[in-house]
């Protein structure tokens, strides 16, 4: 890619916004030009906006340090933010804020979002690399129907990401009848709840995540629209910092052996790597033969958090043509900002950021 894209991050002081900073601050194609957040952060430099006004502690949640030049960028008010002069906006706000802000940005500028605000809209593609990137063609319809020069493209719920990445090769090769999944989600997916969250989760499992199961079921069907299948989900929160672990039972249209399923995962197409996208991992799906893998602590960082890892692949004796397996997907990398950046890289190569 010969050109560089001028990027803005809205919601930059939150956890998702900080993840965008980490994913973009040394990116070879994107340059962080501007940052925006809530009114209380506006007018401060980013480094100052990260400081707790009472204690002076820096509220930075990523393992990687923010770059000095990014800390010096002034923070603007997201409610009045004008993306003029930018090539792309990365939006990392809550859904209600995104619903108000993102259409305003999209009038002139492409928007890549981690928010759920527009995921269910029929003219909004819900993109997962190597799974349904042909759905990007919906951008033309979105621009036409809404009168926007830009567009809004969200990524799916983080529990959905690893699931559809693994279901896609099975659906293509064997067909997909139905899926039952139980997720054991890392606590980082819940954000920061001062004091209470840690006390709730230690020595415990939380058996309910509000709205998560509905998102898994509806978003999977939208992403895998060429392979209609019923999805039944149970989503829980476990005492793991990062990484979503999922137990998947899939009923296929035709029988596949364990060896067939392993080959399907191992040979899953990695188009984003062939395109030379900087955030693409060398291994899209990693297959383990060790029955004690995958484990979130050991496998969430495979491919710098961009590889989905599977193991315990077995035939199932209850579902028709049933197979079952475990997966681990990094919820705050592939399932969040870095995944959105990978989608943006694809759209850049395909010319969607140039229009």
Secondary structure, DSSP 8 states (H G I E B T S, - for coil): --S-EEEEEESTTSHHHHHHHHHHTT-SSEEEEEEEE-TTTTTSBHHHHTB-TTT--B---SSS---HHHHTSBEEETTT---TT-SEEEE---HHHHHHHHHHHHTTSEEEE--STTTT-TTS-B--TTTSGGGGGHHHHHHHHHT-SSEEEE---HHHHHHHHHHHHHHHHH-EEEEEEEEEE-GGGG---TTHHHHHHTT-EE---TTHHHHHHHHHHHHTTTS--EEEEEEEEES-SS-EEEEEEEEESS---HHHHHHHHHT---HHHHTT-TT--S-SEEE--STT---HHHHTTGGGGT-EEEEEEEEESSSTTEEEEEEEE-TTTTTSHHHHHHHHHHHHHTTTTT-
